[in-house]
């Protein structure tokens, strides 16, 4: 593990990637809560390259601007979001200053080419799932593998020796293991530490730390926000990998990622992949990188007529001759085959490659076949895999145990090629039926997703509703307690709202609610969650936010509302809000009810003290 003292020593060496010059000045300016947008525009205009990059971002399809942005103006910065501008400039500055280095085995241009692939994939996925702004997802993807560059920069000799030992064809999990053996930590831990040092949200740090590892290793539930963001970055990582495959392998690999995309609520997977591929090619060209020529996935499928009927098959056996024979038989039958020498490698490959069929021996060192099956069936990725076990004629007990663990079929050793192919064909029929059901159901899945979205959305303001807020607060509260991270809650009430309804009518009151919701949402950070929980009441959940920062956030919200009147027709209404702030740690809250009660009590105190104020 990378402990803080070790990281501090590495940072003090001056060899880790760091922003410099104008980039550092801009990043520091963007940290200020009272930063002037016109001043930021003038600062950005000192760097024509940065202007071009931000305009390229602003004119991306995800923002759907009515006309292209031609200059960096305050409204362009607000559309992109100041945290996103800060983070993406940080990433760009690292590219400009780290196109070469001391390592002889680290290919710097290839690294940035791969990083742009993941950034473009992350941006496309971020626009589809809408967990964080698309530009922030782009930055997250661009920094996802930054730990590799940092290791090569910090200790080039050790990195080169490790790379030479591994060779050019090492798998991702082998790199992680080698990094831990060489340095005592891996590049994902280093990337997360760098992100923390640069002030990126805790949510992003967690995604950087865990996205390269199987879900079973994550220290948080996959259905929490941090889990979904990590899953989105992991999907971007794997989608980026497909850009570097040959045409036949690209089609197979993209299809293999469909289930991961569906789990995130992504419907138009092929179109998303094409958008990511196009974005990668454009960004690579703008940085004078040379991506391999690739036609779109849509065109590739049209040329091929249809996807190959072959399946993805993983063979796990500690006997090399059995692996080779099995892979040969299945390869000749038109299937794409990978092999693993033990259960640990097999488990990693299943989570990384998502095969259709797993063929595994029962008796193996470390993780045996039975334990491998159990672990797979306990995971989301392993539920859908068709599993065939190798056995011997008299191994009745182990065969019974394998079926109890979740095996679907078996083949007796010594291997008979005709029997193996017959068993595989039985799996093909079942998988084909499952695929047919999946292909027939995207419209239903999309309808269900929209229905679920509507059930959690306030119709008037477009914000999340009370049901969503309570469910999400329970998740964030549990996560904060488990990880010992700060969590604050802001209860907001519009002052004298009943008077507005009584004097001007409910239509005017609705207009005020919509405008106040818009101002609150525009002022919040990307990591904050806002919901309308009652008539004129709003709730803001602020993860990773201690008391002092929560108070500052609440004051910014109050000022954003009070700064100017709300126009209702031709009438200018002076509207203010009162805010109660509760900090989970400071108030000793152990559950959502206690935290809600603490925030509600603080709100009552703010109103009793005269309204238009913040109370803790």
QUIDAGI-V306353 format. One record per residue. N is the residue number from 1. PSI is psi in whole degrees, -180 to 180 (999 if undefined). OMEGA is omega in radians with two decimals (999 if undefined). NEAR is the number of other ideal C-beta (glycine too) atoms within 10 Angstrom. Layout:
N,PSI,OMEGA,NEAR + N,PSI,OMEGA,NEAR
This chain:
1,149,3.12,8 + 2,103,-3.13,19 + 3,159,-3.06,12 + 4,-37,-3.13,10 + 5,-41,3.11,8 + 6,-42,3.13,15 + 7,-40,3.12,19 + 8,-39,3.10,11 + 9,-42,3.13,10 + 10,-42,-3.14,21 + 11,-41,-3.12,15 + 12,-20,3.13,9 + 13,-21,-3.13,10 + 14,9,-3.08,8 + 15,-4,3.11,16 + 16,152,3.11,19 + 17,128,-3.13,20 + 18,146,3.06,19 + 19,152,-3.12,20 + 20,171,2.97,11 + 21,-136,-3.12,11 + 22,-36,3.14,15 + 23,-44,3.14,21 + 24,-41,3.12,14 + 25,-43,3.14,13 + 26,-43,-3.14,21 + 27,-42,3.13,18 + 28,-41,3.11,12 + 29,-40,-3.09,16 + 30,-13,3.07,20 + 31,-22,-3.05,11 + 32,131,3.12,10 + 33,-23,-3.10,8 + 34,26,-3.08,5 + 35,141,-3.13,15 + 36,125,-3.14,12 + 37,-45,3.09,15 + 38,-39,3.12,10 + 39,-39,3.08,10 + 40,-43,3.13,20 + 41,-44,3.13,16 + 42,-39,-3.14,11 + 43,-45,-3.14,18 + 44,-37,-3.09,21 + 45,-10,3.05,12 + 46,-15,-3.12,11 + 47,95,-3.12,19 + 48,-34,3.13,9 + 49,-42,3.12,11 + 50,-40,3.10,22 + 51,-48,-3.14,15 + 52,-40,-3.12,12 + 53,-42,3.14,19 + 54,-37,3.08,23 + 55,-37,3.07,16 + 56,-40,3.07,14 + 57,-49,-3.05,22 + 58,-30,-3.10,21 + 59,9,3.09,14 + 60,154,-3.06,21 + 61,-28,-3.07,12 + 62,-22,-3.11,17 + 63,-16,3.04,16 + 64,50,3.11,6 + 65,142,3.12,12 + 66,-31,3.04,4 + 67,150,-3.05,6 + 68,145,3.03,8 + 69,132,-3.10,18 + 70,-11,-3.12,10 + 71,159,3.09,10 + 72,110,-3.13,23 + 73,166,3.11,14 + 74,-37,-3.11,12 + 75,-31,3.07,11 + 76,-43,3.12,22 + 77,-40,3.14,21 + 78,-36,3.11,12 + 79,-44,3.13,16 + 80,-34,-3.08,22 + 81,127,-3.07,19 + 82,-41,3.07,18 + 83,-38,-3.14,21 + 84,-41,3.11,23 + 85,-45,3.13,25 + 86,-48,-3.05,23 + 87,-39,-3.11,28 + 88,-34,3.07,23 + 89,-37,3.06,23 + 90,-46,-3.13,25 + 91,-44,-3.14,20 + 92,-38,-3.13,20 + 93,-33,3.11,22 + 94,-37,3.11,23 + 95,-46,-3.08,19 + 96,-32,-3.05,15 + 97,-3,-3.09,15 + 98,49,3.04,18 + 99,-9,3.04,14 + 100,167,-3.10,9 + 101,-169,-3.01,17 + 102,-23,-3.09,14 + 103,136,3.11,20 + 104,-20,-3.07,12 + 105,-6,-3.11,14 + 106,121,3.14,19 + 107,101,-3.00,13 + 108,-45,3.13,16 + 109,-40,3.11,14 + 110,-37,3.11,12 + 111,-47,-3.12,19 + 112,-32,3.06,21 + 113,-44,3.11,21 + 114,-36,3.14,22 + 115,-40,3.09,24 + 116,-33,3.07,27 + 117,-46,3.14,28 + 118,-35,3.11,27 + 119,-45,-3.14,27 + 120,-40,3.09,28 + 121,-42,-3.14,32 + 122,-40,3.13,31 + 123,-44,3.14,29 + 124,-41,3.12,29 + 125,-40,3.12,28 + 126,-39,3.11,25 + 127,-29,-3.11,20 + 128,-41,-3.06,22 + 129,-21,3.00,18 + 130,47,3.05,11 + 131,-41,3.06,19 + 132,161,3.14,24 + 133,145,-3.06,21 + 134,-37,-3.13,23 + 135,-35,3.09,26 + 136,-35,3.05,27 + 137,-38,3.08,30 + 138,-47,3.14,30 + 139,-42,-3.14,28 + 140,-43,3.10,29 + 141,-37,-3.12,31 + 142,-31,-3.11,26 + 143,-1,-2.96,28 + 144,-41,-3.11,27 + 145,20,-3.06,21 + 146,-28,3.13,24 + 147,-30,3.10,26 + 148,-47,3.09,21 + 149,-41,-3.12,27 + 150,-40,3.11,23 + 151,-43,3.14,26 + 152,-29,3.13,27 + 153,-40,-3.05,21 + 154,-43,-3.10,20 + 155,74,-3.04,19 + 156,-35,-3.12,17 + 157,-47,3.13,10 + 158,-40,3.14,15 + 159,-44,-3.11,25 + 160,-42,3.12,16 + 161,-42,3.12,13 + 162,-45,-3.11,20 + 163,-38,3.13,21 + 164,-39,3.12,11 + 165,-41,-3.10,11 + 166,-39,-3.08,16 + 167,169,-3.02,8 + 168,-16,-3.03,8 + 169,17,-3.13,6 + 170,145,3.10,14 + 171,163,-3.10,16 + 172,-43,-3.10,13 + 173,-28,3.10,18 + 174,-36,3.06,14 + 175,-45,-3.13,17 + 176,-44,3.13,18 + 177,-41,-3.14,15 + 178,-39,3.10,16 + 179,-43,-3.14,23 + 180,-39,3.14,14 + 181,-35,-3.07,11 + 182,-46,-2.99,17 + 183,-15,-3.07,20 + 184,0,3.11,12 + 185,169,3.14,19 + 186,175,-3.02,24 + 187,-24,3.11,24 + 188,-38,3.09,23 + 189,-40,-3.14,22 + 190,-41,3.10,26 + 191,-42,3.13,26 + 192,-38,3.12,24 + 193,-40,3.08,25 + 194,-43,3.13,25 + 195,-40,3.10,25 + 196,-41,-3.13,17 + 197,-32,-3.13,15 + 198,0,3.06,17 + 199,18,3.06,13 + 200,151,-3.09,23 + 201,151,3.12,23 + 202,-36,3.11,20 + 203,-43,-3.14,20 + 204,-39,3.13,27 + 205,-43,-3.13,20 + 206,-42,-3.14,26 + 207,-42,3.10,31 + 208,-38,-3.08,28 + 209,-37,-2.91,23 + 210,-8,-2.98,24 + 211,-25,-3.11,26 + 212,-4,-3.09,23 + 213,155,3.11,19 + 214,153,-3.12,18 + 215,-31,-3.13,17 + 216,-22,-3.14,15 + 217,-13,-3.07,9 + 218,139,-3.13,19 + 219,16,-3.13,12 + 220,153,3.13,18 + 221,139,-3.12,14 + 222,-21,-3.08,15 + 223,-4,3.01,9 + 224,166,-3.11,17 + 225,-43,-3.14,20 + 226,-35,3.10,25 + 227,-41,3.14,20 + 228,-38,3.11,18 + 229,-41,3.11,24 + 230,-41,3.10,25 + 231,-38,3.11,24 + 232,-42,3.12,27 + 233,-37,3.09,25 + 234,-40,3.10,22 + 235,-41,3.09,23 + 236,-39,3.12,27 + 237,-46,-3.09,21 + 238,-34,3.06,19 + 239,-41,3.10,28 + 240,-37,3.11,25 + 241,-35,-3.07,19 + 242,-25,-3.12,22 + 243,-21,-3.05,25 + 244,3,3.13,15 + 245,161,3.03,15 + 246,170,-2.96,9 + 247,-46,-3.10,12 + 248,-44,-3.12,13 + 249,-31,3.13,13 + 250,-44,-3.12,21 + 251,-47,-3.13,20 + 252,-44,-3.08,16 + 253,-40,3.13,19 + 254,-42,3.11,21 + 255,-35,-3.14,19 + 256,-19,3.13,18 + 257,-3,-3.07,18 + 258,-42,-3.10,17 + 259,-36,3.09,15 + 260,-41,3.13,20 + 261,-43,3.14,22 + 262,-37,3.14,16 + 263,-25,3.10,14 + 264,3,3.13,16 + 265,19,3.13,17 + 266,122,-3.10,23 + 267,-52,-3.06,14 + 268,72,-3.02,13 + 269,-42,-3.12,23 + 270,-45,3.14,15 + 271,-39,3.12,15 + 272,-44,-3.14,20 + 273,-40,3.11,24 + 274,-41,3.12,18 + 275,-41,3.12,22 + 276,-41,3.13,27 + 277,-44,3.13,25 + 278,-45,3.11,15 + 279,-41,3.12,22 + 280,-45,-3.12,26 + 281,-39,-3.13,19 + 282,-45,-3.13,14 + 283,-38,3.12,24 + 284,-43,3.14,20 + 285,-39,-3.10,12 + 286,-20,3.10,13 + 287,18,3.10,16 + 288,35,3.01,8 + 289,159,-3.01,19 + 290,86,3.13,10 + 291,152,3.06,18 + 292,144,-3.14,11 + 293,131,-3.13,6 + 294,129,2.98,19 + 295,164,-3.11,13 + 296,157,3.08,15 + 297,-38,3.14,23 + 298,-46,3.13,13 + 299,-38,3.14,11 + 300,-43,3.10,16 + 301,-40,3.13,16 + 302,-39,3.12,11 + 303,-40,-3.09,10 + 304,-12,-3.11,12 + 305,-53,3.10,6 + 306,168,3.13,8 + 307,145,3.07,12 + 308,145,-3.13,13 + 309,-9,-3.14,9 + 310,155,-3.12,17 + 311,168,3.03,22 + 312,118,-3.06,20 + 313,130,3.08,24 + 314,127,3.12,24 + 315,123,-3.12,25 + 316,115,-3.14,28 + 317,139,-3.13,27 + 318,-7,3.11,18 + 319,117,-3.03,15 + 320,-38,-3.11,10 + 321,-38,3.10,9 + 322,-43,3.10,18 + 323,-45,-3.08,19 + 324,-44,-3.13,13 + 325,-46,-3.12,17 + 326,-45,3.13,24 + 327,-38,3.13,19 + 328,-45,3.13,12 + 329,-46,-3.09,19 + 330,-37,3.11,22 + 331,-42,3.11,13 + 332,-27,3.13,10 + 333,1,3.06,17 + 334,8,-3.14,10 + 335,152,3.04,21 + 336,124,-2.96,20 + 337,138,2.89,21 + 338,156,-3.11,18 + 339,156,3.06,19 + 340,145,-3.04,24 + 341,-10,3.10,15 + 342,174,-3.07,17 + 343,-33,-3.14,24 + 344,-47,3.08,17 + 345,-41,-3.14,21 + 346,-43,3.14,28 + 347,-44,3.13,24 + 348,-41,-3.13,19 + 349,-36,3.11,19 + 350,-47,-3.12,25 + 351,-31,-3.08,21 + 352,-37,-2.98,20 + 353,-25,-3.13,17 + 354,66,3.13,21 + 355,161,3.05,24 + 356,-39,-3.07,24 + 357,139,3.04,24 + 358,127,3.02,27 + 359,119,-3.03,31 + 360,144,2.99,25 + 361,160,3.12,23 + 362,-47,-3.07,24 + 363,109,3.13,15 + 364,155,3.09,23 + 365,165,3.14,10 + 366,-104,3.10,12 + 367,114,3.14,17 + 368,177,-3.06,18 + 369,-39,-3.13,27 + 370,-47,-3.14,21 + 371,-37,3.08,16 + 372,-45,3.13,29 + 373,-44,3.14,26 + 374,-47,-3.11,17 + 375,-38,3.13,20 + 376,-45,-3.10,24 + 377,-17,3.11,14 + 378,-4,-3.11,12 + 379,157,3.13,16 + 380,-39,-3.13,14 + 381,-35,-3.04,20 + 382,-12,-3.10,22 + 383,-36,-3.00,11 + 384,-9,-3.07,14 + 385,134,3.05,22 + 386,124,-2.98,22 + 387,125,3.06,25 + 388,134,-3.14,22 + 389,144,2.95,26 + 390,139,3.09,25 + 391,176,3.04,20 + 392,163,-2.98,13 + 393,-38,-3.03,8 + 394,9,-3.10,8 + 395,58,-3.06,18 + 396,-43,-3.07,10 + 397,-44,3.14,8 + 398,-31,3.10,17 + 399,-43,3.08,18 + 400,-42,3.14,11 + 401,-38,3.13,17 + 402,-43,3.12,26 + 403,-36,3.10,14 + 404,-32,3.13,11 + 405,-21,3.10,20 + 406,12,3.10,17 + 407,151,3.14,23 + 408,-29,-3.06,18 + 409,175,3.14,18 + 410,159,3.05,18 + 411,134,-3.08,18 + 412,138,2.99,14 + 413,149,-0.04,15 + 414,153,-2.96,8 + 415,133,2.99,16 + 416,118,-3.02,13 + 417,-42,-3.10,14 + 418,-41,3.13,8 + 419,-43,3.13,11 + 420,-47,-3.12,20 + 421,-34,3.10,17 + 422,-42,3.11,12 + 423,-41,3.11,19 + 424,-41,-3.13,22 + 425,-34,3.06,10 + 426,-40,3.08,14 + 427,-37,3.12,21 + 428,-43,-3.13,19 + 429,-43,-3.13,9 + 430,-44,-3.14,14 + 431,-38,3.12,17 + 432,-40,3.10,13 + 433,-44,3.11,10 + 434,-42,-3.12,13 + 435,-38,3.10,14 + 436,-43,3.12,10 + 437,-40,3.13,9 + 438,-45,-3.10,14 + 439,-29,-3.13,9 + 440,-12,-3.00,9 + 441,5,-3.11,13 + 442,-36,3.12,14 + 443,-41,3.11,9 + 444,-43,3.13,9 + 445,-41,3.13,14 + 446,-40,3.12,14 + 447,-41,3.12,11 + 448,-41,3.13,12 + 449,-43,3.14,14 + 450,-37,3.11,11 + 451,-42,3.10,10 + 452,-40,3.12,11 + 453,-44,-3.13,13 + 454,-36,-3.12,10 + 455,-18,-3.10,10 + 456,11,-3.05,16 + 457,138,3.05,17 + 458,123,-3.00,19 + 459,-40,-3.04,8 + 460,-51,-3.00,13 + 461,-17,-3.07,21 + 462,-2,3.08,12 + 463,170,2.99,22 + 464,157,-3.10,21 + 465,-176,-3.06,19 + 466,-42,-3.12,15 + 467,-47,3.13,14 + 468,-44,-3.08,19 + 469,-44,-3.11,25 + 470,-42,3.12,15 + 471,-44,-3.10,13 + 472,-38,3.12,20 + 473,-39,3.11,21 + 474,-42,3.11,14 + 475,-48,-3.09,19 + 476,-36,3.13,24 + 477,-46,3.13,23 + 478,-42,-3.14,16 + 479,-42,-3.14,22 + 480,-42,3.12,21 + 481,-43,-3.11,15 + 482,-39,-3.05,11 + 483,0,-3.12,14 + 484,48,3.13,7 + 485,151,-3.13,17 + 486,151,3.09,19 + 487,130,3.11,25 + 488,156,-3.11,30 + 489,134,3.14,28 + 490,119,3.06,27 + 491,124,-3.01,27 + 492,137,3.12,27 + 493,135,3.10,21 + 494,126,-3.09,22 + 495,136,3.04,20 + 496,38,-3.08,16 + 497,-34,3.13,18 + 498,-36,3.12,11 + 499,-39,3.11,10 + 500,-46,3.13,22 + 501,-44,-3.08,17 + 502,-40,-3.06,11 + 503,-38,-2.97,12 + 504,-7,3.11,16 + 505,162,-3.06,12 + 506,-29,3.09,10 + 507,-41,3.08,10 + 508,-40,3.10,17 + 509,-40,3.10,21 + 510,-40,3.12,14 + 511,-40,3.11,19 + 512,-44,3.14,20 + 513,-44,-3.13,22 + 514,-44,-3.11,14 + 515,-41,3.12,18 + 516,-41,3.10,24 + 517,-41,-3.14,19 + 518,-44,-3.13,14 + 519,-41,3.13,19 + 520,-47,-3.10,24 + 521,-38,-3.14,17 + 522,-24,-3.08,10 + 523,-23,-3.07,17 + 524,162,3.05,18 + 525,165,-3.09,16 + 526,-25,-3.11,17 + 527,-11,-3.10,19 + 528,152,3.12,20 + 529,125,-3.13,18 + 530,145,3.10,22 + 531,152,2.97,25 + 532,119,-3.00,25 + 533,-4,3.12,20 + 534,-167,-3.10,11 + 535,-67,3.14,12 + 536,22,-3.10,19 + 537,139,3.09,16 + 538,155,3.13,26 + 539,133,3.07,25 + 540,123,3.04,27 + 541,125,-3.06,23 + 542,89,3.13,24 + 543,154,3.09,23 + 544,35,-3.08,19 + 545,108,3.12,28 + 546,177,-3.01,16 + 547,-52,-3.05,17 + 548,-43,-3.14,12 + 549,-36,3.11,15 + 550,-38,3.12,25 + 551,-41,3.09,19 + 552,-42,3.13,13 + 553,-45,3.14,23 + 554,-39,3.14,27 + 555,-38,3.08,15 + 556,-40,3.11,16 + 557,-45,-3.14,25 + 558,-45,-3.12,21 + 559,-36,3.14,11 + 560,-34,3.13,18 + 561,-43,-3.04,21 + 562,-12,-2.99,15 + 563,-34,-3.12,8 + 564,157,-3.11,11 + 565,161,3.01,12 + 566,124,-3.12,20 + 567,124,3.03,12 + 568,100,-3.00,19 + 569,-124,3.11,9 + 570,3,-3.07,5 + 571,130,3.09,11 + 572,116,-3.11,11 + 573,130,3.03,15 + 574,117,-3.07,11 + 575,135,3.08,21 + 576,167,3.11,14 + 577,155,2.99,26 + 578,144,-3.04,25 + 579,130,3.00,28 + 580,130,-3.08,23 + 581,134,3.06,28 + 582,134,3.09,25 + 583,128,-3.04,25 + 584,-46,-3.10,25 + 585,-45,-3.07,15 + 586,-34,-3.10,15 + 587,-6,3.13,20 + 588,24,-3.10,10 + 589,135,3.13,22 + 590,-5,3.12,11 + 591,175,-3.04,14 + 592,-38,-3.12,20 + 593,-43,3.14,13 + 594,-41,-3.12,15 + 595,-41,3.09,26 + 596,-43,3.14,20 + 597,-39,3.13,15 + 598,-43,3.12,22 + 599,-39,3.13,26 + 600,-40,3.10,17 + 601,-39,3.10,15 + 602,-38,3.10,23 + 603,-42,3.11,23 + 604,-40,3.13,15 + 605,-38,3.12,14 + 606,-40,-3.13,26 + 607,-39,3.14,16 + 608,-27,-3.12,10 + 609,3,3.06,12 + 610,0,3.12,9 + 611,174,-3.11,14 + 612,50,-3.14,18 + 613,170,3.13,17 + 614,136,3.11,24 + 615,142,3.13,20 + 616,999,999,20
